[in-house]
Amino acid sequence: MSSRWITETLHEKEGFITSYRADKVLYEENTGQQQLVIFDNSLFGRMMTLDGATQVAERDEFVYHEMMTHVPILAHGSAKKVLIIGGGDGGILRETTRHKSVEKITMVEIDPAVTDFCKTHLPMVSAGAFDDPRLDLVFEDGTIFVAQSKEQYDVIIVDSTDPIGPGAVLFEESFYRNAKARLAPGGVIVTQNGVPFLQAAELKSTMDKFRRLFTCAHCYLASIPTYVGGPMAMGWGTDDEFLTAVTVETLRHRLATAGFQTRYYTPEVHKAAFALPRYVQDCFPV
Ligand code: SAM
């Protein structure tokens, strides 16, 4: 029987696709919000795509989820309240719950089908985190939540899809402005900002908006094999310049105090991630 191949179409209009052989398709449906496929691949394990874009792969998800979560929380140093926008697979939530100092986690996901199917078919990603008593899970468009909520958070993590489909609004200035209003003093927001080698315009657009909204607009990098095209950029916006300047020694102490092991994140990698190659620096407004 011939194999079925699942194709990532994120860069199709630029003439580039990647395909993964699906040894088993566990679920495929249009959720009403987006086209969801969950399948098994012999190299990367269980994978999920949404609207043709790779979202999570069992084998390499730890890189992205550790770097999107521990960089802002350990840089902050005393985060009690964390807001996750998107993140339906539960990977960011899993890493956030490892910080026992965090007292409240609000997760705002637009599509309950993603959470439902990931709990069932990708349980290794959330690893039980959806049962954490600190979690307040809200099924809503993240733009509406940040516009209407009165809560304030020490860390906001925007684990969105790419700016296609329902995720597009999470790259607009109005969303960033309202998200900033949800940041407590000394807070920081991080955003999934694509692979700048292929999606420079996306990073440029976010950095331009962050420059207008925050005294410190930056990004940091991590390479995730299934987010093809080189290192991925994670947007960084804060008015507290000390968060960006946190030392390796301080991070070492905080990670030791947090008391958990990581597979990618280290204090040294944290600091090095903010050292940007010239082509990424060129994504910042002059
Ligand atoms: N790590 C992945 C990446 O880098 O592309 C993202 C993973 S996660 C599955 C992305 C989540 O964002 C999905 O669950 C999707 O339903 C959610 N999402 C998309 N648009 C949203 C919106 N406007 N508000 C809240 N969640 C949204």
Residues whose N, C-alpha, C, O or C-beta is under 5 A from the ligand:
A	BS01	SAM	T54 Q55 I85 G86 G87 G88 D89 V108 E109 I110 D111 V114 E140 D141 G142 T143 D159 S160 T161 D162 P166 G167 Q192
